Amino acid sequence: MSFLTTILVFVATFGVLITFHEYGHFWAARRMGIKVLRFSVGFGKPFYTWHDARGTEFAITPLPLGGYVKMLDQRDCDLEQYANEANCSVKQIESQEFTAKSVWARIFVVAAGPVANLLLAILVLWGVYLGGERGLAPVIEQVAPQSMAAEAGLEAGQEIVEVDGSETPTRRALQLQLFKRLGESGTLLLSVRYPDSDLVYQSEIELNNWLKGEAEPDVLGALGLQMYRPHIELVLSAVEENSPGDQAGLRIGDELLRVDGQQIVSWTELVSYIQARPAVGIDLEYRREGQTRITVVVPQSVPNEQGEDIGRVGIAPSMGKWPEHMIREYRYSPVEALQAGVSRTWELSVLTVNAVKKMLFGQMSPKNMAGPITIAQVANDSASAGWLSWLNLLALLSISLGIMNLLPIPMLDGGHLLYFVVEIFKGSPVSERVQIIGQQLGLFVLIGVFVLVMVNDIARL
């Protein structure tokens, strides 16, 4: 997709998340009888506004990285002046003012934003599960010698059916359960079975600060596991336009046979051979429509992640088909889909909370945090992969936004909720001086987090 499309997908993704979050505050404020002055999606000078029958201004602004609902509040509004402008009495206005409401009403209004994000996730996942669910069976293809998995007795061909007592019917479920153990020590309990057998065997792996502080951890690779994948055929499924392969006359459907006279054993071997020869001509023998041909390909020289020049031809192989027994399909009734959506939202919420806790205690690397650039890229990739992929990402981001806003940091919803809890026990509101100090501290923390995620994003680029 183009850069413009990436921006549009990002704006659409964040627009949905922000609108739902702020609508939660808006809806709750209206139910509590609080006057809402403005509902803004984004920050900055509005480029489009309108008013509803109750006088609330709705605004769309150019920076879609947040939003706000401005309510009538005596701390930043002259009630007498507002009453004159509204052509009503000060007493009428006071009854619609935020701080005039009970602490429980204010808690309801502030908590409604994050709750709206969690409800959005449930709604989205409900829609996803109504269409059914597909996944790949977590079957082991290879166990690395002397790895943690090898020492635990795991073998190729086994299917991992449980992790720490939780079922893992799909590979995604397996990875989710393993992610829960990042940075931890103790026993990881795996339940496995052999093909065509109902007997389940237990294997134990001892963890010691497992992948602690690791950026972008590979949970399966760290255990020494490579999961089953179909055999890669040496038949081309794609030839990039104007690439060295295209210029050499290669076409989709060509079967690759030899390179520089040597028989090609596997696609991986061919890739390694090409990468080791940037800008060096190689003889490539292939078969097309039963006829054997030879062409000279000069791999393009491109830098890898380490900055080293490697060869690239611009061709892709055909993937073998997945065996039917390896594909798991589930169908849900509307009620079952809703239950699955609620369960998934709860599971991801707990995972998010644990991830935040582990980052604070150094068990997970803060390099795993993503900023707007990475989110835009992931949103773009998800949209390219189809609606289901994008909707799953939308649900995950909505859960993250809801949970992160509940953190007890001043300027976030969680910070306001913390003040209200103190007020309940104290019997009176937190002093204005403490709130000002809290806002300054919260702003400092948020700026620090923003700088961190931007540095992470740039490093990924």
C-alpha positions as CSV (number, residue, x, y, z in Angstrom):
1,M,0.0,0.0,0.0
2,S,1.1,3.6,-0.6
3,F,2.1,6.0,2.1
4,L,-1.2,7.9,1.7
5,T,-3.1,4.7,2.2
6,T,-1.0,3.9,5.3
7,I,-1.9,7.3,6.8
8,L,-5.6,6.8,6.0
9,V,-5.7,3.4,7.6
10,F,-3.9,4.8,10.7
11,V,-6.4,7.7,10.9
12,A,-9.4,5.4,10.5
13,T,-8.0,3.0,13.2
14,F,-7.3,5.6,15.8
15,G,-10.4,7.5,14.8
16,V,-12.6,4.6,15.8
17,L,-10.7,4.0,19.0
18,I,-10.8,7.6,20.1
19,T,-14.4,8.2,19.2
20,F,-15.6,5.2,21.2
21,H,-13.4,6.2,24.2
22,E,-14.6,9.7,24.3
23,Y,-18.2,8.7,23.6
24,G,-18.1,6.6,26.8
25,H,-17.2,9.8,28.8
26,F,-19.9,11.8,26.8
27,W,-22.6,9.2,27.3
28,A,-22.0,8.9,31.0
29,A,-21.8,12.7,31.5
30,R,-25.2,13.1,29.9
31,R,-26.7,10.4,32.0
32,M,-25.3,12.1,35.2
33,G,-26.8,15.4,34.1
34,I,-23.4,17.1,33.4
35,K,-23.3,19.8,30.8
36,V,-20.9,18.8,27.9
37,L,-19.4,21.8,26.2
38,R,-17.3,20.1,23.5
39,F,-16.7,16.6,22.1
40,S,-13.4,16.6,20.2
41,V,-11.8,13.8,18.1
42,G,-8.2,14.7,17.9
43,F,-6.2,17.8,19.0
44,G,-5.5,21.1,17.4
45,K,-7.6,23.7,15.7
46,P,-10.9,22.1,14.4
47,F,-11.4,22.0,10.7
48,Y,-15.1,20.9,11.1
49,T,-17.6,21.6,13.9
50,W,-21.3,21.4,14.5
51,H,-23.7,21.7,17.5
52,D,-26.5,19.5,18.7
53,A,-29.8,20.6,20.2
54,R,-28.2,20.8,23.7
55,G,-25.5,23.2,22.7
56,T,-22.6,20.7,22.7
57,E,-20.0,21.5,20.1
58,F,-18.6,18.5,18.2
59,A,-15.2,19.0,16.6
60,I,-12.9,17.1,14.2
61,T,-9.3,18.2,14.4
62,P,-6.2,17.4,12.4
63,L,-4.1,15.4,15.0
64,P,-5.8,12.0,15.5
65,L,-3.6,11.0,18.5
66,G,-6.2,11.6,21.1
67,G,-9.4,13.4,22.0
68,Y,-11.3,14.9,24.8
69,V,-14.8,15.7,26.2
70,K,-14.9,19.1,27.8
71,M,-17.5,19.3,30.6
72,L,-18.8,22.3,32.5
73,D,-16.3,22.6,35.4
74,Q,-16.0,25.6,37.8
75,R,-12.3,25.0,38.0
76,D,-11.8,26.4,34.5
77,C,-15.0,28.1,33.7
78,D,-16.7,31.3,35.1
79,L,-20.1,29.9,35.9
80,E,-21.7,33.4,36.2
81,Q,-20.5,34.4,32.9
82,Y,-21.5,31.2,31.3
83,A,-25.0,31.5,32.9
84,N,-25.4,35.0,31.3
85,E,-24.3,33.7,27.9
86,A,-26.7,30.7,28.2
87,N,-29.5,33.0,29.3
88,C,-30.2,31.0,32.5
89,S,-29.6,31.3,36.3
90,V,-26.3,30.4,38.0
91,K,-28.3,27.9,40.1
92,Q,-29.3,26.0,37.0
93,I,-25.8,26.0,35.7
94,E,-24.3,24.8,39.1
95,S,-26.6,21.7,38.9
96,Q,-24.9,20.7,35.6
97,E,-21.3,21.3,36.8
98,F,-18.9,18.4,37.0
99,T,-17.5,18.9,40.6
100,A,-21.1,19.4,41.9
101,K,-21.8,15.8,41.3
102,S,-21.2,13.0,43.8
103,V,-17.8,11.3,43.8
104,W,-19.5,8.1,42.6
105,A,-21.1,10.0,39.6
106,R,-17.7,11.4,38.7
107,I,-16.1,7.9,39.0
108,F,-18.8,6.6,36.6
109,V,-18.1,9.4,34.1
110,V,-14.3,9.0,34.1
111,A,-14.3,5.2,34.1
112,A,-16.8,5.1,31.2
113,G,-14.1,5.9,28.6
114,P,-11.9,2.9,29.2
115,V,-14.9,0.7,29.7
116,A,-16.2,1.8,26.3
117,N,-12.9,0.6,24.7
118,L,-13.3,-2.8,26.4
119,L,-16.9,-3.0,25.2
120,L,-15.7,-2.1,21.7
121,A,-13.2,-5.0,21.8
122,I,-16.0,-7.4,22.8
123,L,-18.2,-6.1,20.1
124,V,-15.5,-6.4,17.4
125,L,-14.4,-9.9,18.5
126,W,-18.0,-11.0,18.7
127,G,-18.4,-10.0,15.0
128,V,-15.1,-11.8,14.2
129,Y,-16.2,-15.0,15.9
130,L,-19.6,-15.0,14.3
131,G,-17.7,-15.8,11.1
132,G,-15.9,-18.7,12.7
133,E,-12.3,-19.1,13.7
134,R,-9.4,-20.8,11.9
135,G,-6.1,-21.8,13.4
136,L,-3.1,-24.1,12.9
137,A,-2.5,-27.1,15.1
138,P,0.7,-26.5,17.3
139,V,2.6,-29.5,16.0
140,I,6.4,-29.6,16.4
141,E,8.4,-30.0,13.3
142,Q,11.9,-29.8,14.8
143,V,13.5,-29.6,18.2
144,A,16.9,-27.9,18.3
145,P,19.6,-30.1,19.9
146,Q,20.6,-29.3,23.5
147,S,17.8,-26.8,23.7
148,M,15.4,-26.4,26.6
149,A,12.7,-28.3,24.7
150,A,15.2,-31.2,23.9
151,E,16.2,-31.5,27.5
152,A,12.5,-31.7,28.5
153,G,12.1,-34.6,26.1
154,L,10.0,-32.9,23.4
155,E,10.1,-34.6,20.0
156,A,9.2,-33.8,16.4
157,G,5.6,-34.7,15.5
158,Q,4.2,-34.1,19.0
159,E,1.3,-31.7,19.4
160,I,1.4,-29.3,22.4
161,V,-2.2,-29.5,23.8
162,E,-1.7,-27.6,27.0
163,V,0.6,-25.0,28.7
164,D,0.4,-24.7,32.4
165,G,-3.0,-26.4,32.4
166,S,-4.5,-24.1,29.7
167,E,-5.6,-25.6,26.4
168,T,-3.7,-24.7,23.3
169,P,-5.8,-25.9,20.3
170,T,-4.0,-23.5,17.9
171,R,-0.6,-22.1,17.4
172,R,-1.8,-18.6,18.4
173,A,-3.2,-20.0,21.6
174,L,0.2,-21.6,22.3
175,Q,2.1,-18.4,21.8
176,L,-0.3,-16.5,24.0
177,Q,0.2,-18.9,26.9
178,L,4.0,-18.7,26.4
179,F,4.0,-14.9,26.4
180,K,2.4,-15.0,29.8
181,R,5.7,-16.5,31.2
182,L,8.1,-13.9,29.8
183,G,10.7,-12.8,32.4
184,E,9.6,-15.4,34.9
185,S,11.3,-18.3,36.7
186,G,9.9,-21.6,37.7
187,T,8.4,-24.7,36.0
188,L,6.7,-24.4,32.6
189,L,4.4,-27.4,32.2
190,L,3.7,-28.7,28.7
191,S,1.2,-31.4,27.8
192,V,1.9,-33.2,24.5
193,R,0.5,-36.1,22.5
194,Y,1.7,-38.0,19.5
195,P,-0.3,-38.2,16.2
196,D,-3.3,-40.5,16.2
197,S,-3.0,-41.0,19.9
198,D,-5.2,-39.9,22.9
199,L,-2.4,-40.4,25.4
200,V,-1.1,-37.1,26.9
201,Y,2.4,-36.8,28.3
202,Q,3.7,-34.2,30.6
203,S,7.0,-32.4,30.0
204,E,8.6,-29.8,32.4
205,I,10.9,-27.0,31.4
206,E,12.7,-25.0,34.1
207,L,12.7,-21.3,33.4
208,N,15.1,-18.8,34.9
209,N,14.3,-15.2,34.2
210,W,13.2,-16.5,30.8
211,L,13.8,-13.9,28.0
212,K,14.0,-11.2,30.7
213,G,14.6,-7.8,29.1
214,E,14.6,-9.3,25.6
215,A,13.3,-7.0,22.8
216,E,10.8,-8.7,20.5
217,P,11.2,-12.1,22.1
218,D,10.8,-15.3,20.0
219,V,9.1,-17.6,22.6
220,L,9.1,-20.7,20.4
221,G,12.6,-20.2,19.1
222,A,13.9,-19.6,22.7
223,L,12.6,-23.0,23.7
224,G,14.3,-24.6,20.7
225,L,11.0,-25.3,18.9
226,Q,10.2,-25.0,15.2
227,M,6.6,-25.6,14.4
228,Y,5.4,-27.6,11.4
229,R,5.0,-25.7,8.1
230,P,4.3,-27.1,4.6
231,H,7.3,-28.0,2.4
232,I,8.4,-25.1,0.3
233,E,8.4,-26.1,-3.4
234,L,11.0,-24.8,-5.9
235,V,8.3,-23.5,-8.2
236,L,8.0,-19.7,-8.4
237,S,4.7,-18.2,-7.2
238,A,5.8,-14.6,-7.7
239,V,8.4,-12.6,-9.7
240,E,8.7,-9.0,-8.7
241,E,8.4,-6.5,-11.6
242,N,11.7,-5.0,-12.8
243,S,13.6,-7.2,-10.3
244,P,16.8,-9.1,-11.3
245,G,14.6,-12.3,-11.6
246,D,12.2,-10.5,-13.9
247,Q,15.0,-9.0,-16.0
248,A,16.5,-12.5,-16.3
249,G,13.3,-13.8,-17.9
250,L,12.0,-15.8,-14.9
251,R,8.2,-16.2,-14.7
252,I,5.6,-17.6,-12.3
253,G,5.4,-21.4,-12.6
254,D,9.1,-21.9,-13.4
255,E,10.6,-24.8,-11.5
256,L,14.2,-24.1,-10.3
257,L,16.7,-26.9,-10.8
258,R,20.3,-25.9,-10.5
259,V,22.4,-22.8,-9.6
260,D,25.9,-22.6,-11.1
261,G,25.6,-26.3,-12.0
262,Q,24.8,-27.4,-8.4
263,Q,21.4,-29.1,-7.8
264,I,19.1,-27.0,-5.6
265,V,18.2,-29.0,-2.5
266,S,16.0,-26.5,-0.7
267,W,14.7,-23.0,-1.0
268,T,16.6,-22.0,2.1
269,E,19.9,-23.2,0.5
270,L,19.1,-21.2,-2.6
271,V,18.4,-18.0,-0.6
272,S,21.7,-18.4,1.2
273,Y,23.6,-18.9,-2.0
274,I,22.0,-15.8,-3.6
275,Q,22.5,-13.6,-0.6
276,A,26.2,-14.5,-0.5
277,R,26.6,-13.2,-4.0
278,P,25.4,-9.5,-4.3
279,A,26.0,-8.0,-7.8
280,V,27.7,-11.3,-9.0
281,G,26.2,-13.1,-12.0
282,I,25.0,-16.7,-11.4
283,D,23.7,-19.3,-13.8
284,L,20.2,-20.4,-12.9
285,E,18.7,-23.6,-14.5
286,Y,15.0,-24.0,-14.5
287,R,12.2,-26.0,-16.2
288,R,9.2,-24.3,-18.0
289,E,6.5,-26.3,-19.8
290,G,8.7,-29.4,-19.8
291,Q,11.7,-27.6,-21.4
292,T,15.0,-27.0,-19.4
293,R,16.4,-23.5,-19.8
294,I,19.4,-21.5,-18.3
295,T,19.6,-17.8,-17.6
296,V,22.1,-15.5,-15.9
297,V,20.8,-13.6,-12.9
298,V,22.7,-10.7,-11.2
299,P,21.4,-10.4,-7.6
300,Q,20.7,-6.8,-6.6
301,S,22.9,-5.6,-3.7
302,V,20.8,-4.6,-0.7
303,P,21.8,-4.0,3.0
304,N,20.5,-6.4,5.6
305,E,19.6,-5.5,9.3
306,Q,23.3,-5.5,10.2
307,G,24.1,-3.2,7.3
308,E,25.9,-5.9,5.3
309,D,25.3,-6.1,1.6
310,I,23.4,-9.2,0.5
311,G,22.1,-10.4,-2.8
312,R,18.4,-10.2,-3.7
313,V,16.6,-11.5,-6.9
314,G,13.0,-10.7,-6.2
315,I,11.3,-14.1,-6.6
316,A,9.2,-16.2,-4.2
317,P,8.4,-19.9,-4.0
318,S,5.2,-21.8,-3.9
319,M,4.1,-23.0,-0.4
320,G,2.8,-26.5,-0.1
321,K,-0.7,-27.1,1.2
322,W,-1.5,-27.5,4.8
323,P,-2.8,-31.0,5.7
324,E,-6.5,-30.9,6.6
325,H,-5.9,-32.3,10.0
326,M,-3.5,-29.4,10.8
327,I,-6.2,-26.8,10.2
328,R,-8.5,-26.2,13.2
329,E,-11.9,-24.6,12.4
330,Y,-14.5,-23.5,14.9
331,R,-18.1,-22.4,14.4
332,Y,-20.0,-20.4,17.0
333,S,-23.7,-19.5,17.6
334,P,-24.4,-15.8,18.3
335,V,-24.3,-16.5,22.1
336,E,-21.1,-18.6,21.9
337,A,-19.5,-15.9,19.7
338,L,-20.3,-13.3,22.4
339,Q,-18.9,-15.6,25.1
340,A,-15.8,-16.1,23.1
341,G,-15.4,-12.3,22.6
342,V,-15.8,-11.6,26.3
343,S,-13.3,-14.4,27.2
344,R,-10.8,-13.2,24.6
345,T,-11.1,-9.6,25.8
346,W,-10.5,-10.7,29.4
347,E,-7.5,-12.8,28.5
348,L,-5.9,-10.0,26.5
349,S,-6.7,-7.5,29.2
350,V,-4.9,-9.7,31.8
351,L,-2.0,-10.1,29.4
352,T,-1.7,-6.4,29.0
353,V,-1.8,-5.7,32.7
354,N,0.9,-8.3,33.3
355,A,3.0,-6.9,30.5
356,V,2.9,-3.4,32.1
357,K,3.8,-4.9,35.5
358,K,6.7,-6.8,34.0
359,M,8.1,-3.7,32.2
360,L,7.9,-1.8,35.5
361,F,9.9,-4.5,37.3
362,G,12.4,-5.1,34.5
363,Q,11.1,-8.6,33.5
364,M,10.2,-7.3,30.0
365,S,12.1,-4.9,27.8
366,P,10.4,-1.4,27.3
367,K,11.6,-1.9,23.7
368,N,8.5,-4.0,23.2
369,M,6.4,-0.8,23.4
370,A,5.2,0.6,20.1
371,G,4.4,4.2,19.1
372,P,2.3,5.7,16.3
373,I,4.8,4.8,13.5
374,T,4.8,1.1,14.3
375,I,1.0,1.1,14.9
376,A,0.5,2.7,11.5
377,Q,2.7,0.1,9.9
378,V,1.0,-2.8,11.7
379,A,-2.5,-1.3,10.9
380,N,-1.5,-1.0,7.3
381,D,-0.2,-4.6,7.1
382,S,-3.4,-5.8,8.9
383,A,-5.6,-4.0,6.4
384,S,-3.6,-5.4,3.5
385,A,-4.2,-8.9,4.9
386,G,-8.0,-8.4,5.0
387,W,-10.8,-7.2,7.3
388,L,-10.5,-10.0,9.8
389,S,-6.9,-9.2,10.4
390,W,-7.6,-5.5,10.8
391,L,-10.6,-6.1,13.2
392,N,-8.4,-8.3,15.4
393,L,-5.8,-5.6,15.6
394,L,-8.5,-3.0,16.3
395,A,-9.8,-5.1,19.2
396,L,-6.2,-5.5,20.6
397,L,-5.5,-1.8,20.3
398,S,-8.8,-0.9,22.0
399,I,-8.0,-3.2,24.9
400,S,-4.6,-1.7,25.2
401,L,-6.0,1.9,25.1
402,G,-8.6,1.0,27.7
403,I,-6.1,-0.7,30.1
404,M,-3.4,2.0,29.7
405,N,-5.9,4.8,30.5
406,L,-6.7,3.0,33.8
407,L,-3.1,3.3,35.0
408,P,-2.9,5.6,38.0
409,I,-1.0,8.3,36.3
410,P,-2.3,11.9,36.6
411,M,-3.7,13.3,33.3
412,L,-5.0,9.8,32.5
413,D,-8.4,8.5,33.5
414,G,-6.7,6.3,36.1
415,G,-5.1,9.3,37.7
416,H,-8.5,11.0,38.2
417,L,-9.9,7.7,39.5
418,L,-7.1,7.6,42.0
419,Y,-8.0,11.1,43.2
420,F,-11.6,10.1,43.6
421,V,-10.7,7.0,45.7
422,V,-8.6,9.2,48.0
423,E,-11.6,11.6,48.2
424,I,-13.8,8.7,49.3
425,F,-11.5,7.8,52.2
426,K,-10.5,11.4,53.0
427,G,-14.1,12.8,53.0
428,S,-13.1,15.8,50.8
429,P,-11.6,16.4,47.4
430,V,-7.8,16.3,46.9
431,S,-6.4,19.8,47.2
432,E,-5.9,21.8,44.1
433,R,-2.2,22.2,44.8
434,V,-1.8,18.4,44.9
435,Q,-3.7,18.0,41.7
436,I,-1.5,20.6,39.9
437,I,1.7,18.9,41.1
438,G,0.1,15.6,39.9
439,Q,-0.6,17.0,36.5
440,Q,3.0,18.2,36.1
441,L,4.3,14.8,37.2
442,G,1.8,13.0,34.9
443,L,2.8,15.3,31.9
444,F,6.5,14.5,32.6
445,V,5.8,10.7,32.6
446,L,3.7,10.9,29.4
447,I,6.3,12.9,27.6
448,G,8.9,10.4,28.7
449,V,6.8,7.4,27.5
450,F,6.1,9.2,24.2
451,V,9.8,9.8,23.6
452,L,10.6,6.2,24.5
453,V,8.0,4.8,22.0
454,M,9.2,7.2,19.3
455,V,12.8,6.0,19.8
456,N,11.6,2.4,19.6
457,D,9.7,3.2,16.4
458,I,12.7,4.9,14.8
459,A,15.0,2.0,15.8
460,R,12.6,-0.5,14.1
461,L,12.7,1.6,11.0
